[in-house]
């Protein structure tokens, strides 16, 4: 049988242009996978996630030999596959037509080429999912099992390839990057827009784009194309709704051409019918599709990687990517709207039987069955929040607006419950007015519950607005007047705890929030309880009990129910874990947790939690020394907080931002912030955020008013000691050290730093060198020198070296993570190593060709630098500091 010639286009990556988005975090993942000896690194995601581009970027960065091959369906003929692999490896193309009998010769030549390749050789295979025939797959499997040690296979596919990979997973030689990891984050979304010449202005638009696309790069590219195609006359004020409609048309056409047109009729019908729900399991899929073997069709979707995701949890559930689901839904709606209504009714009935009330309401709302909506709301008001599908509830309220029964009391209570999550100030004010009107009309059967609900909405407004003392007093008054034990009272108590916490009253806040958590969980609101659990964890962190906070958030993660996947409440334990890891100085872990929280927050109303997540991300970037990202995040938080009238968050972010401005000598922002500070002081007196007082003290030091800063310091220290707020005490010791250094009081400054160091080591605070602590680095170095400690009169011994190494990581010489502040010379290291081998002083002198007195000088220098008095102690310290091999 004759065989066609080699197709050279399959042997090279697509060219990279200057518009290609750089993705260093993913390139680093690929490099790490290769460096730790993985045999296969797999990019597994649906089409349009930038897999081929990432492979090309990685190939361009390689300093070692590599070969590229893009597979197609013809490669299921083994001879075609081997011929192209042979050519990809740079071997001469056979001059004659090949026959099936030539397979063995080609395969032998390929193996010989790989065996004689460099120690590190990368074979890049694109579109690996197209390789399905057993005989062709066997050749790739042989490379995976028996290829030379230096061979690294890097492949991209849609779904899992039909290869035997279990042995690689067992041996930890397999790395898989899936759609979650390939999805763009917010910063990459911004960079992509900039690379395409789209200056979008408000940061909120970047977050909106990422949320709507779920980080799918092709969807973002279509939107940016539509954005650039706006007529020049409208460049100054583009109609973003028109841009979105045009982008949707492009995406629809893309799916039609690249995906849907290739599907069997049966599978396409299944996709359309199941697109009416946000998630489904095989049973619900069978009801909607009318297919008794729905599991078989789901497996086909997974095998083709048709934008389907299996959600974690005990109950097997699936979801489509939001963009594809919307395209499928619109196709069905345009072709058969009557069938669509029928499917919504079927889905609603099944979901109601499964006690998934929020999803059932969403389906009845889509079916325009408002009587069913109101009936469910009547019976399951607070149950609606349990699933955490906040968007479905927001849609409900939008759909019933203006319908018969829209002034329904239970709906008003439901809206009040949603507002506790979405933090929508305008809606809260309107809800209060509606409840008061219903109360005047005598509709409610339980007036005390109405009063509690109105009160918790008012305390929420007070908290969001930063009027903390008013919120605390209002909650106390209503709790005293209406002591009934119910969910509304628990939420009211939680709101009081939030106000107390930000006023610095940790003890009272802890009492309130512990009671609220216990009651909410006893009422069955375990999902909503994640929010007060976060506050409890923050109190534990402030008091220096990070192990308890860590266990709290890990426990929340473990007990998160299957239905909670991608729900709103899930983001709170990711956020909590991020705060713990920042305090413990595990900054990369913190970044990953906060990134997960951000991804979840983007999927819900931005007023709900996104601002808080961005604030803590800014704190993290500031701790990492990335001032640009920190500044950008805080500016975005303040813009967003002003938009949603969340002035408490606005002020908190401003307090952190002005501390950064002081370090950067940003006088314009300092003056702007001072105007805001004086306004707040006139309106709230002493009842300001603890963080605002601390920031004001740093500003006053910067302005040359140390007496004012010192008075604030004394007031805050009294409060911190009374409330066991050790985190605040740590900050105050750093401020005190800076003030004393300014006055030239070196011993006193060192004494303050010693207090901070002992506190940090004793309670696991790993952030001494974050924020302002970074500017005290030289003072910390002095603190660890024995001579400086003696001169400062510091008799208390330093903490153990291993704890110092953790607390002051990066303080040592040449970026090392140990506190050896005066580095050893090369000759001293040589003496140390010879001492470790047991040589005495005379043997040291003979081996180094120096005098005995010179050896003694080196040993004395070693003892001084290691802060020890004998050889054994010196060797122990050297091993702790990893100075010896």
Secondary structure, 3 states (H helix, E strand, C coil): CCCCCCCHHHHCCCCCCCCCCCCHHHHHHHHHHHHCCCCEEEEECCCCCCHHHHHHHHHHHCCCCEEEEECCHHHHCHHHHHHHHHHHCCCCCCCCCCCHHHHHHHHHHHHHHHHCCCCCEEEEEECHHHCCCHHHHHHHHHHHHHCCCCEEEEEEECCCCCCCCHHHHHCCCEEEECHHHHCCCHHHHHHHHHHCCCCCCCHHHHHHHHHHHCCCHHHHHHHHHHHHCCCHHHCCCCCHHHHHHHHHHHHHHHHHHHCHHHCCHHHHHHHHHHCCCCCECHHHHHHHHCCCCHHHHHHHHHHHCCCEEEECCCCCEEEECHHHHHHHHHHHHHHCHHHHHHHHHHHHHHHHHCCCHHHHHHHHHHCCCHHHHHHHHHHCCHHHHCCCCHHHHHHHHHHHCCCCCCCCHHHHHHHHHHHHHHCCHHHHHHHHHHHHHHHHCCCCCCHHHHHHHHHHHHHHHHHHHCCHHHHHHHHHHHHHHCCCCCHHHHHHHHHHHHHHHHCCCHHHHHHHHHHHHHHHHHCCCCCCHHHHHHHHHHHHHHCCCHHHHHHHHHHHHHCCCHHHCCCCCHHHHHHHHHHHHHHCCCHHHHHHHHHHHHHHHHCCCCCCCHHHHHHHHHHHHHHHCCHHHHHHHHHHHHHHHHHCCCHHHHHHHHHHHHHHHHHHCCHHHHHHHHHHHHHHHHHHCCCCCHHHHHHHHHHHHHCCCHHHHHHHHHHHHHHHHHHCCHHHHHHHHHHHHHHHHHCCCHHHHHHHHHHHHHHHHHHCCCCCCCHHHHHHHHHHHHHCCHHHHHHCCCCCCCCCHHHHHHHCCCCCHHHCCCCCCCCCCHHHHHHHHHHHCCCCHHHHHHHHCCCHHHHHHHHHHHHHHHCCCCHHHHHHHHHHCCCCC
